[in-house]
Amino acid sequence: MLRWETYKTTASPFLEESTVDFELSPQQREVYARAGELSRVFATRAARHDREASLPTDNLNDMRAAGFLKLTISTDLGGYGSGARGTDPLLYLLALEQIARGCVSTAQCLHIHSHGAHYVDQVGTPAQRKEMLGRVVEEGVLINATGSEPGRTSRGLYKLLTTAERVDGGYRMNGVKNYATLADAVAYHLIYGARTDMDMPAGHLGVAVPDGTPGLRIVPGSWNPMGMRGAVSPTLELINCFVPDKYVLGTPGLYPRDRWQAKYHLGFAAQYLGGTQGIIDTLQDYLPRRGTTNDSFTQLRMGEIVVGTESVRWLIYRAAWLWTRGDEQRAELAAMLAKHRAIDNAVICMDKAAQIAGSSAFLGDSPLSRLFRDLRVHTLHENVDRTAATLGQYSLGEAFDTTARL
């Protein structure tokens, strides 16, 4: 837990004397443009993956060809060096934002892989980085990360029921994980459990489980949600699953101690921004055909949606810039603020968009219907009230936790 005294020399953790340069670099512009091109293609496939609740492997292949699976891997291994602790934290967020405009489910798949790869990049041993990330760069394999478990919301972020029992040469793991995005397609599953010989969170342990490891089972038919259907995230079972020491990531307690959960706030925010921009794109195509662009209330609601969405965009971009300033706690607070605003704006945008689009825009598997379902389900992934309460704790001088999200 952190305290306000850490920041009391400044009026706000979001103020900075240095000037923010909002001009995108050539590489950022290139990634933004390429991701936008792919997003328009992904939008044409989204309805099928939504109907089938099928993993968008065609989109993953396109992102692999574009080099996007390497975004959060350091340049020394052939990656782009993005991610919260990378040299360019904004780069992968630009890709997530753009891809979510066409398919939020595909953006979530990239988000999960990017964060798994970034974690290995930052905490892995040289041998782990060479093996796992080398395969991402050279072969285009995927990595995911799963901490979620049934009932975890009521227990707390780090009160895991999945156990890691120390045995000769490694750990024997048992438990159930849910929301394991990409589980059917990855080469490595990053899984978090609790050491049986230590209290939590000190005993929180992260491991990489190669796909096909005995004792790891993907539960068939365990993914059938209302929205985000293409971000296939089945349930995993670990039954006496042996993980050798070579695949243990960092020391026990590293993940909560270094506040890794707070490193992912902006990845969610970028997706919410992109999905909201996708609604704007759809309205700009649909409303002229509906013949209501000259209606004053339509113009008012559209303007409100645009104002809210642009405010989110620059909060995210600025929070990403703060990660380059060397003060992670300040960057974490700014990321929480941006994420909260992104969630709030997405919900408001959906309400205002529905008012001006009308019911006929939501028939069948229409783009608006899918975007609304995806965004509403996806924004529930993060607890907007918990986020606001954390920012309130900071503002009132109370202890706060930037990893709080349940």
N, C-alpha and C positions, 0 to 999 in steps of 0.2 A: 504493500500500500504506500502511496505517495502522499505528501502533504503540500498545502498551498505555500508554505514557507520557501519551498524550492524556487518559487517564481515571484516572490513578493517584491523583488526589485523592479519589476515591470508592471504596467497597468493591466496587461493582457498577455497571455502566452502566444497570442497570434500576431503581436506587433513585432516588427524587426526593423532595425535602423537601416539595413541595406535595402537597396531598391530591387524589386522583383523585375526580372526581364521576362515579359510575356511573349517574346518572339520565339517561336519554335525553331530548334536547330534544323539543319538540313536532314539529318537522320530522323528526327522526330516527324518532320513533314513527310518524309518518304514512307515511314511506317504508317502514319495517319492516312495517307492517300491509298496505300496498298490495302490496309485494313478496310477502308471504305469500299474499295472495289470488291473485295471478297464479301463484305457484308451484303452488298446488293445481290450477289449470287446466292448467298446463304438464305436471304429472304425468300427466294423462289423455292427453296427446299424445306422451309420451316414448317409449312402446313403438313407435309408428309411425315416428318419426324414427330410432330405433335400428335397426329392421328395414331401413329404406330407406337408411340412411346419408345422410339428407337434412337440409339446413340448416333449422332451425326458423323459417322466415320468418313463420309465424303468430304465434309467440311474440315475434319481433322487432317485429312490427307492434303487438302489445299493449304491449310495453315502450316503443315509440315514443309511443303514445297516452298512456301514463302519465308521460311526460317523463323516463324513465330514461336516454335517450341523452344527456341534458344534465347528468348527475350530476357529471362531473369538469370541466366548463367553468365558468369564472369568472362571477360574478354580473353583471359589467359587460357581458357578452355575452348574458345571459339564462339562464345555467346555474345550478347549485346550489352551485358552489364547492367540490366535494369533490376527492379525490385527495391523494396524499402531501404535496404542496406547497400544497394548498388551505386554505381557512379551516375546513373540517370534514372531516378525513381519514376519519372513521369512516362517514360517510353512505353512500358507495357500497359499502363493505364490508358494511353491513347488508343492502343490496339483494342483493349477491352471495350472502351466506350464506342468505338466505331462498329465493332462486330455485334455488340448488343443492339445496335440500331436495326439490324436485320434479323438477328436471332439471339435472344437473351440466353437460351439454353446452350448454344455454342460458346457464347462468351463465358458462361459459368465453367464449361469444360476447360477452356484455356486458362481461366482464373485458377482453378484447382491445380492443374498441371504446373502453372507458373510458380505458384506458392510452394508446391512440393519441391520443385527443382531449386528454387531459391533457398529453401531451408537446407537442403543437402549442400548447396554451394557454400553457404555461410557457416555451417556447423560440422560438416562432414570432414573426415580425415582425408589426406591426399589420396589414399587408395580408394576410398568411397567415392570421392569426386571423380577420380579417373575412370572407375568402372561405370558408375551410374550415369553421371553427366556426360561422360565420353560417349556412352551409348545414345543419349539424347541427341548430341551433336552429330554423331556419325551415322546413326541408324534411324533417328527420329522416334525413339521409343517414348512412351508416356510414363509419368509418375503422378500418383495422387497422394492425398493425405487425409486420414480419417480419424477424428477424435470423437465424433458424435456417437452417442449410445442411447438406446431406449431409456427414457426417464431421466436423462441427464439434466434437463431444464430444472426439474424440482430439486435435484441434488446439488447442482453447482458445476461450474466449468471443469474443475479438476478432480471431482469426486467420481473417479472412474471405477466401474465394476470389472472391466477387463483386467485380468491379472497377468503379471510377468514374474514367474517363479525362477529364481536363480538355480541353474543346474550346471553340471560340468560342461564348459565350453560355450555357454550361452544362456538363453531363457526359454522356458516353456510357457506359452501364452494360451489363455483360455478366456473367452468372452464373446460378446455380440456387438457389432458396430453397425450403425445405420447411416444413411446418406453418404455412401461410399461412391462418390461421383467418379466415373470412368473405370470402375472396378473391372468391367468386362474387357478392357482394352489396354491396361497398363502392364509395364514390365516390372514395376516395383510399387508395392503398397506401403506407404508410410503409415504406421499404426501406433497409437499411443495407449499405454496401459499403466497400471500401478504395480510397482514392485511389492511383492508380498512381505518383504522383510523391512519395509520402510513406511513411515506415515506420509500421507499426501499433504502438500504438493511436492515435498522433497523427493518422494519416490516416483514422481511422474517420469515415465521412460518412453522415448521414441525409438522405434526400430524400423528398418526397411525389410519388408517381406517380399522376396522375389515371387513373381506369379508362378503358380504351380507348386508352391511349397506344400508338402503334406500337412494336413490339419487346417488349411485355409480353404473355406468353402464360400462361394457366392450363392446366396439363396435364390433359386429361380422364382420368378413371378412376384418379387418383393418390391417392384416399382410401378405404381399406377396412380400418380397424383393428378390433381385437377389442372395444374399448370407446371411449367418447367419440365414437361414430359420428355423432351429431347436430352436433357441433362441427366441421363440415366444414372441413378444413384441407389443401387441395390443394397440389401443387408448382407453383412459378412458374418460368418461364424468362424471362430478360432477354437479348435478342439485339440488340445495337447500339441499345439503348433510350435515346433522348435525353431528358434531364431539364433544362429550362431553369433558370437561376439563381433565378427567382422561386419555385421549389419546393424549394430547398435549405434544410434546417432547421438553423439554427445554424452555428457554425464547425466546422471539422474537429477531431475529438477531443473534442467537447463531451459526447457520450453517455458514454464511459468516464471522462472527467475529472470530471464531476459525479455519477458513480456512479448513473446512471439505472436500471441493472438492479436496484439495491437498493431502488428506489422501488416495486417490484412484488411484493416478497415477501408482503405482507399480502393482496394480491388472490388469490394462490394459497391462502394459509392460510384465507381466508374460504370459499373453495369447498370445501376439504377438510372444514372444520367443517360447512358446510351439507349436504354429502353424507353425513357421518356422522350428522347429525341426521335426515336422511332415512331412514337405516337404523333409527334409534330409532323414528321415526314408523311405519315399516312393521312393526316388531316389536310395537309397541303395538296395532296392528290385527290382526296375524296370530296372536300367541301366545294370546289369549283364544279364538280359534276353534280353535286346536290343543288347547286344554284343558290347558295346562301352566303357567299363571300361578301356581299354588299349589306348584309344584315348587321345592324349596329351591335347587337348582343353577341353575335358570332365573332365579330371583330374584337370586342372587349375580352371575351373569354380566351380567344387565341392570343391576344396580347399578354394577358395575365400568365398564360402557360409559358410563353416565350421568356417573359421577365424572370419567372421563377427558375426556369431551366438554365438560363444564362448565369444566374447567380450561383447555381450549383456548380456549373462548369468551372468558374474561376475560384471558388472555394477549394475544389479538388486540385486544380493546377497549383494553387498557392501552397496547399498542404503538402503536395508532392515536393515542391521546392524547399519547404522547411526541412525535409529529410536530408537535404544536402548541407545543412547549416551546423551539424554536429551536436544538436540538442534533441535527442530522441524523444524525451518526455514532452517537450513542447510540440514536436511533430505529431506525436500520438494524440495529444489533445486536439490539435487542428484537424487531424484525420477524423476523429470522432465527431467533431462539429460538422465537417463536410458530409460525413455519412448520414448523420441525423437529418441534415437539410435535404440530402438526396432522397431519403425515404419519404420525408414529409412532402416534398415537392412531387414525387411520383404519385402519391395517393391523391393529392390535390389536383394534379394534372389529369388523372383518370376521371375524376368527378367532373371537371370542367369540360374535358373532351367529350364525355358522354352527353352532356347537355347540348352541345352544338352539333354532334354527329347524328344523334337520334338512334332509335332502336334498330332501324334497318341496317345500320353499319355493323351490327353484331350478329347477323345471321350466320349459321353454320360455322365453318372454320375460317371466317373472315380474318384479315390481318389484325384489326382492332380487337376482336374477340381473343385471339391468341396473345397479343401483347398485354392486354388487360389481365388475363389469367396468369401469364408468366410473371408479370411485375408484381401482382398482388401476392402470389405465393412466395416469390423470391424476397420481397421486402419483409416478409414475416421471418425470414432466416435470422434477422438481426432485431433485437428488442429495442425499439425506438425510445421507449420510456426509460429503460436502463441506461441508455446512452445519454439522454438528457439529464437523468439524475446524477450521473458521474460528472458531467460538466457543472451541474449545480453544486455538487460537493466541492469541487475545485474552487468555484466562485465564492463559496461561503467559508473557505478556509478549513474545510474538513478533509480527512483522509479520503483518497480516491484511488480507483484502480482502472487504468486505461485498457485493461484486457476485458473488463466487464461487458458482457453482451447477452447474457441470458436473463 
